[in-house]
Amino acid sequence: MMKFFNLSAASKALLTAGVLSLAVTGCSGDDGKNGEDGKPGPVGKPIGEVSQVKADITSASVSDDGFLTVNFNLADANGAAVFGLQQDDIGAVSFGRMGKVKDIDETNVEGANREIWLSYFNKDKGEGHYTGSSYFQGKNCENCLTDNGDGSYTLVLDKAVDTLEKYSYDAEATNGIYLGVKSANDAGSTLVNNTFFYWQPSSDTAQDKPKAVIADETCQSCHRPGQDGALSMHGGKHVTLESCTFCHADYNSYMKQDKDTDGNAVGEPYEYDGSIKGMAHEIHSHSYYNGIYPQSASNCLTCHQPDENLAMADAWKGDVDTATCMNCHNSPYAVPSWHWDSENNQIAESKQNCVSCHNDPDGYRGAERGHYSENNNAQATELKVVFNSMTYANDTITANFSVKDGEELVPFDQIDKRPYKYGGYNSAIVVNGVLTDDFLVNYQKVGWNKLTANADGTITATITAADFNIEPIIDAGATIALSSQLHVCFGEKGVREACAYVPGENSDGTPTKGDGSEAGDQLDGQEAPYLVSDTFFFKQDGTAVTETPRSQHAEMSDCQQCHTTSITHRYTNDIDGCASCHNGTRDKKGAGSSNLAYIVHSKHYLYDSSGDMFFKKAECQACHGEDGFSLSHIEANAAPVAFGTTDGERYAPGVNEQLVVSPQTAACVSCHQAPYALDESAASHIKSMGGILVQEGTSLSTLGIPASEYEKLDIQETCATCHKDASLLEAHSNWGSSH
């Protein structure tokens, strides 16, 4: 087959210059004869000089005896050709086609002959198990790669199609290739690229990506490239969801045995579902309960986001795949008791074909109804608390609000009225005030006993100075902030109901009345999840403030990329909902800070189950966007931050005093804690730059000076003068797991 190339203007210029040069040389030669033509130099850039590579498969073919040939181009970030790729830089080539469930399972107990991916490179795992993971690697081949010197390459695999005789190569089906490149430049930076090509070999025509269920970008919203939690499997060469799907096909399974921290086998071997969906559901489910994954795997839309560019974005609603159900519903806590065989510690045999019963629209709740439209927790996130108005008069703030389910008002008797076991009430609203860049007073809940139902279906909260600490808010002329911590009662299958109670036990073991008046009362077969808690602001004359008056050091959209509707305590669409409670006035029961920066940073230094780093809090831009981490965003007159109390007990005015740290310094020491990341030398440097960190002669384990002493000082921090944005990013960029 002949190949035709289009010469660019630059190439033509080089060619012309070469001809002219040759002509001049011929005229000046001693014998008048032309020498042999030299080989043309390479066109483009050597791979050692680029910082990024992108492969593009241009064509492929399969020989009669099952060997694959791939033609591809390699370019840098600007599209310039890259030459010099070595054979060992071919990290992976996987190859396969679309097929049907019956290609691998004639019994097909689920009754749905779905389309699935079939690898041409299967690996026998013994005991009847096999996987699609026997991919080609360049390091195992001799003379497989040809560098054409112009950014184009030809790769001829020495690995034939081998499906373990499960099925055959099919030139009529949509076939696909995954090419993984992993190289390095002269600066030692790793260059990784995953690229894909789908075509029908019989007609040699390109095809769309099959089974487009989830976009790579969706996974990378949490597994962010360049960060610790990035997808970088098997030596860091597989960096996209799509690369995983080529090997981790639906039929992947093998026997697995858990190990302890010393690497010793524990428990009995068990069959493991190694398909991509099996692993994704399994890993995210268990990682959530182990505190790594920030969202329950039952919230399908975290990953299965609607996308008009994905042909099968709604496939999760199909109710045709029992194996997917079993990935999460595999314990006595995740299925109804009558589904579980306790004697054999597994789903009862008669209940193992989930989709024979759970299917829409005719059967019991399927995936969409079970996880959303008829699910209590999911439906709770659809309810909104809207503050309609606020007035202040006679030392009293009166707030009117509505609890809304779409356009319908939620009745007052559906709000859980029980007292909270640690004081106050389960259902409450939160009141605070904003001045400059922080909330003014410590966290305070206005409980159910201060709420009154109105004839029009709205609710009024009465907040008096006698009962709540609102004088500092009013006296400072602060903007008033209102948010909620309400719970609404749901019965079965996402249906709201009037709250019904039954007797429980008090903390001393005595029985309760069962009327909802005691913290130990139990709901009668109901659940009462949190509602959405957005923050509303009002000037003291009652004028609504539509934009937050606080500087936003992080965007809630960045948090929600991973957390979606699951953030500890309650669901909110704004950072203010968290900061209203976790503000600079709040210490952690006298020991340490409960400021939002401290709390968030302490929760974002995570390891996965293998002990590898997943996410480190030094990855500033993961949460803070372009410049939300900037010290320059902290106002010069910003309030100090509480880091404890003078006696180490919970703060009580008139009893003890808070220890506070100056605001720029507080931002730094929210992460940099002694003894590992804060020492005497650093403390001295902070002091020399105007920062207030610790009392003279006091250990770095107790940060802050008494608030009354701080008020006497004219604090002028100059940290941001040297610690500019670029230097902060540079200082944190290689802050490894050893710190």
C-alpha positions in Angstrom: 0.0 0.0 0.0 1.4 3.4 -1.0 1.4 6.2 1.5 1.1 9.9 0.5 2.3 12.8 2.6 1.4 16.5 2.4 4.4 18.7 2.9 4.0 21.7 5.1 5.4 25.1 4.0 8.2 24.7 6.5 9.1 21.3 5.0 9.0 22.7 1.5 11.4 25.5 2.5 13.8 23.0 4.0 13.6 20.9 0.9 14.3 23.9 -1.4 17.2 25.0 0.8 18.6 21.5 0.6 18.4 21.4 -3.2 20.1 24.8 -3.6 22.9 23.7 -1.2 23.4 20.5 -3.2 23.6 22.5 -6.4 26.3 24.9 -5.1 28.3 21.9 -3.7 28.3 20.2 -7.1 29.7 23.3 -8.8 32.6 23.6 -6.4 33.7 20.0 -6.3 37.2 19.0 -7.4 36.1 16.2 -9.8 32.8 17.7 -10.9 30.8 14.7 -9.7 27.9 14.8 -7.2 28.4 12.8 -4.1 25.8 10.4 -2.7 22.7 12.0 -1.3 22.7 12.3 2.5 19.8 11.1 4.5 17.4 13.9 5.4 17.5 15.0 9.0 14.6 14.3 11.3 11.6 16.7 11.2 10.3 18.0 14.6 11.6 17.8 18.1 13.5 15.1 20.0 11.4 13.6 22.8 14.1 14.7 25.3 13.2 18.3 24.7 9.5 18.3 25.2 7.4 18.5 28.3 4.3 16.7 27.0 3.4 14.1 24.4 0.2 13.2 22.6 -0.1 10.1 20.4 -2.6 9.8 17.6 -3.3 6.4 16.0 -3.8 6.9 12.3 -4.5 3.3 11.1 -4.3 -0.3 12.2 -4.5 -3.7 10.6 -4.5 -7.4 11.7 -2.6 -10.1 9.8 -4.2 -13.4 9.0 -2.4 -15.1 11.9 -3.6 -12.5 14.4 -0.8 -10.0 14.8 -1.6 -6.3 15.1 0.1 -3.4 13.3 -0.4 0.1 14.6 0.6 3.4 12.8 0.6 6.5 15.0 1.9 10.0 15.2 3.5 11.6 18.2 3.4 15.4 18.9 4.1 17.8 21.7 1.6 20.1 23.4 1.8 22.6 20.5 1.2 19.9 17.9 4.9 19.8 16.7 6.1 16.3 15.6 8.2 14.4 18.2 10.8 11.9 17.2 13.0 9.6 19.2 10.4 7.5 21.0 12.0 4.2 22.1 10.5 0.8 22.0 10.6 0.5 25.8 8.5 3.7 25.9 5.6 1.7 24.7 4.1 1.0 28.1 1.0 -0.9 27.0 -1.0 -1.9 24.0 -4.3 -3.6 24.6 -6.6 -4.8 21.9 -10.2 -6.1 21.8 -13.7 -5.8 20.3 -17.3 -5.5 21.2 -19.2 -8.7 21.9 -22.1 -10.1 23.8 -22.5 -11.7 27.2 -23.3 -15.0 25.5 -19.8 -15.0 24.0 -18.5 -15.9 27.4 -21.5 -17.2 29.3 -23.9 -19.5 27.6 -26.1 -19.9 30.7 -26.6 -16.1 30.9 -28.7 -16.3 34.1 -29.5 -12.6 34.0 -31.4 -13.0 30.8 -30.0 -9.9 29.1 -27.5 -10.5 26.3 -25.8 -7.2 26.9 -22.9 -5.8 24.8 -19.6 -6.1 26.6 -15.9 -5.5 25.8 -13.9 -8.6 24.9 -10.1 -8.5 25.2 -7.9 -10.2 22.6 -5.2 -10.6 25.2 -6.7 -12.8 27.9 -4.8 -14.2 30.9 -5.6 -17.5 32.6 -5.9 -16.9 36.4 -6.6 -20.6 37.2 -9.6 -22.4 38.7 -11.8 -21.3 35.7 -11.0 -17.6 36.2 -9.5 -15.3 33.5 -8.9 -11.7 32.8 -8.3 -9.4 29.8 -5.1 -8.1 31.2 -2.3 -9.8 29.2 -1.4 -6.6 27.3 1.6 -6.0 25.1 4.7 -4.1 26.5 7.4 -2.7 24.3 10.2 -3.9 26.7 9.3 -7.5 25.9 9.8 -7.2 22.2 12.7 -6.8 19.8 12.5 -4.5 16.7 8.8 -4.0 17.0 8.9 -0.2 16.7 10.0 1.8 13.7 10.7 5.5 14.1 10.1 7.2 10.7 12.0 10.3 11.9 9.1 12.7 11.2 6.9 12.1 14.3 5.3 9.0 12.7 5.8 5.5 14.0 4.9 1.9 13.0 4.5 -0.7 15.8 4.2 -4.3 14.8 3.3 -6.5 17.8 4.9 -9.8 18.3 1.9 -10.9 20.4 -0.9 -12.7 18.6 -4.6 -12.6 19.5 -5.1 -15.0 22.3 -8.6 -15.2 23.9 -8.0 -18.6 25.7 -10.3 -20.0 23.1 -13.3 -18.2 24.6 -14.2 -16.4 21.4 -12.4 -15.4 18.1 -11.2 -12.3 16.4 -14.0 -10.6 14.5 -13.2 -8.2 11.7 -16.9 -7.2 11.4 -17.2 -6.0 15.0 -16.1 -2.7 16.3 -12.5 -3.3 17.3 -10.4 -1.0 19.6 -6.8 -0.3 20.5 -5.4 1.3 23.6 -1.8 2.7 23.3 -0.1 3.7 26.4 3.1 5.7 26.1 5.4 6.3 29.1 8.8 8.0 28.4 11.0 10.7 30.0 12.6 13.9 28.8 16.1 15.1 29.4 15.0 17.0 32.5 13.8 13.7 34.1 10.1 14.5 33.9 7.8 11.6 33.1 5.8 11.8 29.8 2.6 9.8 29.9 -0.1 9.6 27.3 -3.1 7.2 26.8 -4.7 7.2 23.3 -7.4 5.1 21.7 -8.6 4.0 18.3 -11.8 2.3 17.2 -12.5 0.9 13.8 -14.2 -1.9 11.8 -11.3 -3.8 10.2 -13.4 -5.4 7.5 -14.3 -2.0 6.0 -11.3 -0.1 7.5 -13.6 2.6 8.7 -13.3 4.5 12.0 -16.0 4.0 14.6 -17.2 5.9 17.6 -16.1 4.9 21.1 -18.4 2.0 22.2 -20.0 1.8 25.6 -19.4 5.4 26.4 -20.7 5.3 30.0 -18.6 7.7 32.0 -16.2 10.4 30.8 -12.5 10.4 31.8 -13.0 14.0 33.0 -15.6 12.9 35.5 -13.2 10.5 37.2 -10.5 13.1 37.0 -12.6 15.7 38.9 -11.5 13.7 42.0 -8.6 11.7 40.6 -6.8 14.9 39.4 -3.9 14.5 37.1 -0.6 15.5 38.6 -1.8 15.0 42.2 -1.5 12.1 44.6 -5.0 10.8 44.0 -4.6 10.7 40.2 -5.4 7.6 38.2 -1.9 6.2 37.6 -2.2 2.5 37.8 0.4 -0.2 37.2 3.6 1.8 37.2 1.9 5.1 36.4 1.2 4.4 32.7 -2.6 3.9 32.8 -4.0 7.3 33.6 -7.5 7.3 32.3 -10.7 5.4 32.9 -10.8 4.4 29.3 -7.5 2.6 29.6 -8.8 0.6 32.5 -11.8 -0.7 30.5 -9.6 -2.5 27.9 -8.2 -5.0 30.5 -10.8 -4.9 33.2 -13.6 -6.4 31.1 -16.9 -7.6 32.4 -15.8 -11.2 32.7 -12.6 -10.4 34.8 -12.4 -12.5 38.0 -9.8 -14.2 40.1 -9.3 -15.6 43.6 -8.0 -13.1 46.1 -6.9 -13.2 49.7 -6.6 -10.1 52.0 -3.3 -9.3 53.7 -2.4 -7.5 56.9 -0.1 -4.5 57.2 2.9 -6.9 57.3 1.9 -8.6 54.1 0.6 -11.8 55.7 -2.5 -13.5 54.3 -5.6 -13.2 56.5 -9.0 -14.8 56.1 -10.1 -17.2 53.4 -9.5 -16.7 49.7 -12.6 -15.3 47.9 -13.7 -14.7 44.3 -13.0 -11.1 43.3 -14.8 -9.2 40.5 -12.0 -7.6 38.6 -14.2 -5.8 36.0 -13.9 -2.0 35.9 -17.4 -1.6 37.3 -16.8 -4.3 39.9 -13.6 -2.6 41.2 -15.0 0.9 41.0 -18.1 0.1 43.1 -16.1 -2.1 45.5 -13.3 0.4 46.0 -15.4 3.5 46.3 -17.9 1.8 48.6 -15.3 0.5 51.1 -13.1 3.7 50.8 -16.1 5.8 51.8 -16.6 3.8 55.0 -12.9 3.9 55.6 -12.9 7.7 55.3 -11.1 8.0 52.0 -13.8 8.4 49.3 -15.8 11.5 50.3 -19.2 10.3 48.8 -21.2 7.1 49.3 -21.1 4.8 46.3 -24.9 4.7 46.5 -24.9 8.2 45.1 -24.7 6.9 41.5 -24.7 10.4 40.0 -21.4 11.3 41.5 -19.8 9.3 38.7 -22.7 8.6 36.4 -23.3 12.2 35.5 -25.8 13.0 32.7 -23.9 13.9 29.6 -25.4 14.3 26.1 -22.0 13.4 24.6 -22.0 10.0 26.2 -24.2 7.4 24.4 -24.7 5.3 27.5 -24.7 7.9 30.3 -28.0 6.5 31.6 -26.9 2.8 31.4 -26.7 2.7 35.3 -30.6 2.8 35.2 -30.8 -0.4 33.1 -31.4 -2.9 35.9 -29.8 -5.7 33.8 -26.7 -6.5 35.7 -26.8 -8.4 39.0 -23.0 -8.3 39.3 -23.0 -4.6 39.7 -25.6 -4.8 42.5 -23.5 -7.4 44.3 -20.4 -5.1 44.3 -22.1 -2.9 46.9 -25.0 -5.0 48.3 -22.7 -7.8 49.6 -23.1 -7.6 53.3 -26.0 -8.1 55.9 -25.9 -4.3 56.4 -26.6 -3.6 52.7 -29.5 -5.9 52.0 -32.8 -6.7 53.7 -32.5 -9.4 56.4 -34.6 -11.8 54.4 -32.0 -11.6 51.5 -29.1 -12.8 53.7 -28.0 -16.3 54.3 -26.3 -15.9 57.7 -25.3 -19.6 57.9 -23.2 -19.2 54.7 -22.5 -15.5 55.2 -23.7 -14.5 51.8 -26.7 -13.4 49.8 -29.3 -16.2 49.9 -29.1 -18.3 46.7 -32.7 -17.6 45.8 -32.0 -13.8 45.9 -28.8 -13.8 43.8 -30.5 -12.7 40.6 -31.2 -9.2 41.8 -32.6 -7.9 38.5 -35.2 -10.6 38.2 -37.1 -8.7 40.9 -35.6 -5.2 41.0 -36.3 -3.8 37.6 -38.2 -0.8 36.2 -40.9 -0.1 35.4 -42.6 -3.3 36.4 -40.7 -4.8 39.3 -39.5 -3.7 42.7 -37.3 -0.6 43.0 -34.6 -0.6 40.4 -31.4 1.4 40.4 -32.9 4.8 39.8 -35.8 4.5 42.2 -33.8 2.7 44.8 -31.0 5.2 44.9 -32.9 8.4 44.1 -36.6 8.9 43.4 -37.7 6.5 46.2 -34.7 7.0 48.5 -35.0 9.0 51.7 -31.5 10.4 51.8 -31.5 11.4 48.1 -35.0 13.0 48.4 -33.8 15.0 51.4 -31.2 16.8 49.2 -34.1 17.9 46.9 -35.7 19.9 49.8 -34.6 23.5 50.3 -34.7 25.9 53.2 -35.4 29.4 52.0 -35.2 32.4 54.4 -37.8 34.9 53.2 -37.2 37.8 55.6 -35.4 39.0 58.7 -36.2 41.9 61.0 -34.5 43.2 64.1 -36.3 45.2 66.8 -36.4 45.2 70.6 -33.3 43.0 71.0 -34.9 40.4 68.9 -34.1 38.9 65.5 -37.2 37.5 63.8 -36.6 35.3 60.8 -39.2 33.9 58.5 -38.4 30.9 56.4 -39.9 28.1 54.2 -39.1 24.5 53.8 -39.8 23.7 50.2 -40.2 20.5 48.2 -40.2 22.0 44.7 -43.0 24.6 45.0 -44.7 22.7 47.8 -44.3 23.8 51.4 -43.2 21.1 53.8 -45.7 20.9 56.8 -44.3 21.8 60.2 -45.3 18.4 61.7 -42.8 16.8 59.3 -39.9 18.5 61.0 -38.2 16.3 63.6 -38.7 18.0 67.0 -36.6 15.8 69.2 -33.9 17.3 71.5 -30.3 16.6 70.5 -28.5 14.2 72.8 -25.6 16.7 73.3 -27.9 19.6 74.0 -30.3 21.8 71.9 -32.5 20.2 69.2 -31.9 18.0 66.2 -33.7 20.6 64.0 -32.5 24.1 64.3 -31.4 27.2 62.4 -28.0 28.8 62.8 -27.6 32.6 63.3 -24.4 34.6 63.0 -23.0 37.9 61.7 -20.3 38.7 59.2 -17.9 41.6 59.6 -14.9 42.0 57.3 -13.9 38.4 56.5 -15.3 36.2 59.3 -18.3 35.3 61.4 -18.4 37.2 64.7 -19.7 34.7 67.3 -19.3 31.1 68.2 -21.6 28.5 66.8 -25.2 28.8 68.1 -28.3 26.8 67.2 -31.8 28.2 67.4 -33.7 25.1 68.2 -37.1 23.7 67.3 -38.6 25.2 70.5 -37.9 28.7 69.1 -39.8 27.9 65.9 -43.5 28.7 65.2 -45.7 27.4 62.4 -47.6 30.1 60.5 -51.0 29.9 58.8 -49.4 30.4 55.4 -47.1 27.4 55.8 -44.0 29.4 56.6 -42.1 29.2 59.8 -40.9 31.9 62.2 -37.8 31.7 64.3 -37.6 34.1 67.3 -34.0 34.9 68.4 -33.8 37.1 71.5 -30.7 38.7 73.0 -31.7 37.1 76.3 -31.4 33.6 74.8 -28.6 34.0 72.2 -25.4 36.0 71.8 -26.6 38.4 69.2 -25.5 41.7 70.8 -22.0 41.6 69.4 -23.5 41.1 65.9 -25.9 44.0 66.2 -23.4 46.4 68.0 -20.8 45.8 65.3 -23.3 46.6 62.5 -22.6 43.2 61.0 -24.4 41.5 58.2 -26.7 38.9 59.7 -26.3 35.3 58.4 -28.9 32.6 58.6 -28.7 28.9 57.7 -30.4 25.7 58.8 -29.9 22.4 60.4 -33.3 20.9 59.9 -34.4 17.3 59.6 -37.5 16.2 57.9 -39.1 12.8 58.5 -39.5 10.2 55.7 -41.2 6.9 55.7 -40.4 4.2 53.2 -39.3 4.9 49.7 -38.7 8.6 49.8 -42.1 9.7 51.0 -42.4 12.6 53.5 -44.5 11.9 56.5 -45.5 13.6 59.8 -42.9 12.5 62.3 -44.0 9.6 64.5 -42.2 8.5 67.6 -41.9 5.5 69.8 -40.3 5.1 73.3 -36.5 4.7 73.5 -34.0 5.0 76.3 -32.6 8.0 78.1 -28.8 8.2 78.6 -29.4 6.7 82.1 -31.2 3.7 80.6 -34.7 4.8 81.7 -37.5 4.5 79.1 -38.7 7.7 77.3 -42.3 8.8 76.7 -42.2 8.2 73.0 -43.8 11.6 72.1 -40.7 13.3 70.6 -40.0 15.3 73.7 -36.8 13.5 74.8 -33.5 12.9 73.0 -33.9 9.1 73.5 -37.2 8.9 71.6 -37.0 6.9 68.4 -38.6 7.5 65.1 -41.3 4.9 64.3 -39.8 3.2 61.3 -38.9 6.6 59.7 -35.6 8.4 58.8 -34.9 12.1 59.3 -31.9 13.1 57.2 -30.5 16.6 57.0 -31.8 19.1 54.5 -29.8 21.4 52.3 -28.4 24.2 54.4 -27.6 27.2 52.2 -26.7 30.5 53.8 -28.8 33.7 53.5 -27.6 37.2 54.4 -29.5 40.3 55.5 -28.6 43.8 56.4 -29.9 44.9 59.8 -32.6 46.9 58.2 -33.9 43.7 56.6 -32.6 44.2 53.1 -31.5 40.9 51.5 -27.8 40.6 50.6 -27.6 38.5 47.4 -23.8 38.0 47.4 -21.7 36.6 50.3 -19.9 39.4 52.1 -17.0 37.1 52.9 -13.9 36.5 50.8 -14.1 33.1 49.4 -10.8 31.3 49.8 -12.2 28.2 48.2 -15.2 27.6 45.9 -17.9 25.2 46.9 -17.9 23.9 43.4 -14.4 22.5 44.0 -15.5 20.8 47.1 -18.6 19.3 45.4 -16.5 17.8 42.6 -15.7 15.1 45.1 -18.2 15.5 47.9 -21.3 16.2 45.7 -24.1 16.0 48.3 -22.1 14.5 51.2 -20.2 16.7 53.5 -20.0 15.9 57.2 -22.9 17.2 59.3 -25.0 18.5 56.5 -25.3 19.4 52.8 -24.7 23.0 51.7 -24.1 24.7 48.4 -21.8 27.3 49.9 -18.7 27.5 52.0 -20.4 29.9 54.3 -22.7 27.1 55.6 -19.6 25.4 57.0 -17.7 28.6 58.1 -20.7 29.9 60.0 -20.0 27.3 62.6 -16.3 26.6 62.0 -15.3 30.2 62.2 -12.4 32.0 63.8 -14.1 32.3 67.2 -14.5 28.6 67.7 -11.9 26.4 69.4 -12.0 22.7 69.7 -13.4 22.4 73.3 -10.4 24.4 74.5 -7.7 22.4 72.8 -6.8 23.3 69.2 -8.7 25.2 66.6 -12.1 24.4 65.1 -11.7 27.0 62.4 -12.7 25.8 58.9 -9.2 26.0 57.5 -7.8 23.8 60.3 -10.7 21.3 60.1 -10.5 20.9 56.3 -6.7 20.7 56.2 -6.7 18.1 58.9 -9.1 15.9 56.9 -7.3 16.1 53.5 -4.1 14.2 54.1 -5.3 10.7 53.2 -3.9 7.3 52.5 -5.7 4.5 50.7 -6.1 1.0 52.0 -2.6 -0.1 50.8 -1.0 2.7 52.7 -0.2 4.8 49.6 -0.9 8.5 49.6 -4.2 9.4 48.0 -4.6 13.1 48.6 -2.3 15.5 50.4 -3.4 18.8 51.7 -0.3 20.5 50.2 -2.1 20.3 46.8 -3.4 23.9 47.3 -5.1 24.4 43.9 -7.1 21.2 44.2 -9.4 23.1 46.6 -8.4 26.8 46.4 -8.5 27.2 42.6 -6.3 29.7 40.9 -5.3 31.8 43.9 -7.7 31.2 46.8 -4.7 30.1 48.9 -3.1 33.5 48.5 -2.1 35.2 51.8 -2.8 38.5 50.1 -6.5 37.7 50.3 -6.5 37.9 54.1 -7.5 41.4 54.9 -5.1 43.6 57.0 -7.9 44.1 59.6 -9.0 40.4 59.6 -9.9 39.0 63.1 -7.5 36.6 64.9 -8.3 32.9 65.0 -9.0 31.0 68.2 -6.7 28.0 68.8 -7.7 27.1 72.4 -8.3 28.6 75.8 -6.2 29.8 78.7 -7.2 26.7 80.8 -7.7 24.2 78.0 -11.4 23.9 78.8 -14.4 24.8 76.6 -14.6 28.5 76.2 -17.0 30.2 78.7 -16.9 34.1 78.9 -16.0 35.2 82.4 -14.6 31.8 83.2 -11.7 31.5 80.8 -10.2 33.3 77.8 -9.5 32.2 74.3 -6.0 31.9 72.9 -5.8 33.5 69.5 -3.3 33.6 66.5 -3.0 36.4 64.0 -4.9 35.7 60.7 -2.1 35.2 58.2 -0.2 33.1 60.7 -3.3 31.1 61.4 -3.7 30.2 57.8 -0.2 28.7 57.8 -0.4 26.9 61.1 -3.7 25.4 60.2 -1.4 22.9 58.4 2.0 23.5 59.8 1.7 22.0 63.3 4.4 21.1 65.7 6.5 19.0 66.0 6.7 17.9 62.4 6.0 21.0 60.4 6.6 23.8 62.9 9.7 24.4 65.0 11.2 27.2 67.1 13.1 28.6 64.2 9.9 28.9 62.1 8.1 30.4 65.1 10.9 33.0 65.5 10.6 33.8 61.8 6.8 34.3 62.1 7.3 36.6 65.0 9.9 38.7 63.1 7.3 39.2 60.3 4.7 40.6 62.7 2.8 37.4 63.3 1.3 36.4 66.6 1.8 32.7 67.3 2.5 31.7 70.9 3.1 33.2 74.3 6.7 33.9 75.3 8.2 30.8 76.9 5.3 28.6 76.0 5.6 25.3 74.0 4.5 25.2 70.4 2.0 22.6 71.4 -0.2 25.4 72.8 -0.7 28.1 70.1 -2.0 31.6 70.7 -1.9 34.5 73.2 -4.9 35.6 75.3 -7.4 37.5 73.4 -7.3 40.4 75.8 -3.5 40.8 75.1 -4.0 40.6 71.4 -6.5 43.5 71.5 -3.8 45.8 72.9 -1.5 45.1 69.9 -1.4 46.8 66.6 -0.9 43.7 64.4 0.9 44.3 61.1 1.7 40.9 59.5 4.0 41.0 56.5 4.0 37.3 55.6 2.5 38.0 52.1 5.4 40.3 51.2 7.7 37.3 50.6 5.3 34.4 50.5 3.7 35.3 47.2 1.4 32.9 45.3 4.1 31.5 43.0 6.5 30.8 45.9 3.7 29.2 48.0 3.0 26.8 45.1 6.6 26.0 44.5 7.2 25.4 48.2 4.3 22.9 48.4 4.7 21.2 45.0 7.0 18.4 46.2 5.8 18.2 49.8 5.9 14.5 50.0 4.3 11.9 52.2 7.4 11.8 54.5 6.4 15.2 55.9 
